[in-house]
Amino acid sequence: MNRFTKEFWAGRWHEGQTGWDVGNVSTPFVDFFDALTNKEMRILIPGGGNGYEGEYLWQQGFKNVHLLDIVEQPLENFKKRVPDFPDHQLRCADFFSLDEKFDLIVEQTFFCALDPTLRPKYASKMSEVLSSGSKLAGLLFNFPLTEEGPPFGGDESEYRKLFEPYFDILKMGPCTNSIKPRAGRELWFEVMRK
């Protein structure tokens, strides 16, 4: 059962309790995005928050980026910063209700914000909304999973078991270019839908 409802997240935004927001796109994503060549790919950023990754991609010429969050506030913040971004690509919705396909999904603090009981559903849904041969890529926290959170941690062996039924694991290991506050606490991963 999801303990973190739309109302919970709206309250966090309203109170300014947004410790996950680093204020810009982090280095691991800049490096990954800069290596992408297909500017036409359909990209989803679930739990996108203030959307710095989406803003960076948009500025680099990726015009089929979709930013999704369960509350309006961060989407409104994004629209103020990036007024020419298409409204229909800013989505206030529950990720688990999506019924469409994407070529790349960017994972940045969405997974760690979910109730850990939803992790199997997350892996299954990611495989549903990705086209065959498409990727899910990003960062996962690498610290012990406890009841305290969000953010919730985990470890590489747990993540591998979670993704292997649906994905080929291309990369999964310690992130070498994390931002300072998260150094030594992140894994970079890229998985491809089977």
N, C-alpha and C positions, 0 to 999 in steps of 0.2 A: 504494500500500500504506500503510495507516494505521500510522504510527510510534508513535501515542499510544494504547496499549491501555488496557483497564480497569485492569490492573496499574500502568501508568504513572501514571494519575490517582489511583488509591488511594494510591500512594506519595507523590504531591504533597500529598494531604490529610493523610496520616500525618505527614509531615515539616513540615507547616505552611507549605508553599510555595504560598501562595494569594494571590499579588499581585493577582489580578483581583478579589478580594473587597473592595469598598469599605465594607462594614459597614452599608449601608442602601440603600434604593432611590434611584437618582440622579435629579436634577432633570428630565432629558428625559423619563423615564418617568412621573414624577408628572404633568407637564403633559399628556402623551399620555393617560394613564389617566383623568385628571380630565375629559377631553373625551368619554370613552366613555359612551354612554347605555344600551346593551342589556346589562343585568346577567345575562341568560340565556345570553349567548354562551359557546361552548365554547372555552377559551383554553389553549394549550400553551406552556410555557416549557422548551425543550430545553436541556440542559447547564445546568440551573437553579441549580446550586451551592447556596448557603445560602438562596436563594429569597426575597430581600427584595422582589422585584417581585410574586411570588405572595402574600406576606404582605400587601403593600399592597393588592392587588386584593381579597383575601379580606376585609380590614377595611373596604373600600368597598362590600361587598355582592355581589361577583362570586363566586358559589358553585360555578361550573363551571370552576375553574382546575385545570390538571393540571401538576404539576412533575415533570420527568424529568431524571434524571442517571444516568450509567453506573456510579457508585459509591454505596454506602449512606451513607457518613459525612455528606455535606451534607444528605441527606434526614432523617437522624436529628437533625442540628442543627436543622433546620427544625421538626420535630415537637416538639422540646422547647420551642421558642419559640411555636409555634401548635398547642397540643394538641388543639384542636377541629377541626382540618383533617382531612377524611376520608382514612383510610389508602389507600383504593383510588385516590386522586388524587395520591398520591406514588408515582412509578414509578422503580424501578431497572431500566433497560433501555437498549439501544442505540437511539438515534433512528432509525437506518436500518432497524430491524426493525419499526417501527410500521406498523399496517395499520388505520387509522381516520381519521376526518375531524375537523377543527377549524375554527372560525370566525375565529380570530386566533392567530397565532404570534408570540411576543415574542422578538426576537433581542437577547441581552445576553451577549456574550463567548463564545458557542458557536461561531459561524463562525470567529472568529480563533484558536480553540484547535484547530481541525481541521487535519490535514495538508493543505496547500494543494492537493495532488493530488485531494482529495475535494470540492473546490468545485463542479465540475459535477454531481456526485452529490447534493450538498447542495441545489442549486437545483432539480434534478429531483424529489428526494424532498419538498421543501417544497411543490411544486406538487401532488404526489400526496396529501399529507395535509391540504391545505386544500380546503375546499369551493369550488366555483366562485363568484367574486365576493368571496372572503374575502381577508384581508390578512395579510401578513408585515410586521412593523414593528420598528424598533429602531435600534441603533447598529452601525456598522462602523468599524474603524480606518482612518485616512487618513494612512498613512505608507508609505514604500517597502517592498515585499515582499522579504524576504531569507530566507535559510535559517535565520536565527536566530529562534527562537521555540519555543513560543508565548509571547506572542501574535504572530500573523502579520498583516502589514499588507496594503495594497493601495490602489487609487485608484478614483475615481468611474468613469472610463471602463472599467476592468476589471470593476467590479461591474455596470455597465449591460449590458455584453455577456453577462455570466453570467445575469442575471435576465430580459432581454428576450425570450428564446424562450418563457418560461412566464408572465410577469407584465407587466401594465401598470404602468409606473413613475409613481406619483403624486407622490412627493417623494424627492429625493435631493440632498443638498448639505451644506455645512458645518454642524455642530451649533453653535447659538449659545448654548446653555445647559448645556454640559458641566460636569462637576465640575472643579475647578481642576487636578488632576494630569493630566487628559486634554484640557484646553482646547486647541483648534487641531489636535487629532489625531483627531477623530471626525467621521463623517458620520451624519446622521439620514436614515433612509429609510423609506418606506412603499410597498409594492408590492401590487397586487391580482392574484389569480390570474385568468388569462384564461378 
